[in-house]
Amino acid sequence: MSTSELDWRKSSYSSAQGDSCVEVAVTEQAIHVRDSKDVARSPFAVGRDGWTRFVGFAAGI
């Protein structure tokens, strides 16, 4: 599956203009992340365990 076919989701905290945010797409293999201001740029992917650790860190858990 190409990254253009993924179901990209943006934070509900993103501004009404739709900028200044990251978007994520979840697959069985990985979490894909891209810059919502530059969707032509290649996204990166991180494994589910790495994403879980990142979100825990960001949330202060």
N, C-alpha and C positions, 0 to 999 in steps of 0.2 A: 504494500500500500504506500502510495506516495504521500508526502506530508500535505499536499494540497487537498487530498481526499479525507483528511482527518476532521473530526468534529471539534473545532477550536472553540474554547470557552474563555470569556473574559470576566474578570472580577466585577461583581455588582458595585464595587467602590470606584470603578473607572468613571471618568468624567463623561458628561453628556456628549462631548465632542468625540469620544472614543479614543483619545490619545493617552499617552503617559501610563501605559499599563502593559503587563505581559499577558499572553494568552497561553493556555495549556490545553493539550489534547491527550487523553488517556487511552492507551492500548494495553493489551495483555502483557506485552513485553516491556513497556517503558512509559514514562511521562515525557511528552514532548513540550518544549517551551520556546516561545518566540516573542519578539518585540512587536507590539500591536502597531507601532508607528512605522515599522519597516518589515512588512510581511514578505517582501521579496527576498530578504536576507534568510539564509539557511537557519532553521531552528536547531536546537540541540536536544538531546534526549538523555534522560537519567533513569536508572533502574528504580523500581518501586521502593526498595529499601532505602536508597539514597534520598529519594523524594520525601519519604516519611521522616527521615532524620532531619532534612532541611526544614520541613514545615514545623516539626517539633522545636527546632532551634529558633526559627523565626517567631514562633508563638510564645517562646520563653518557657517551654516545658522541659 
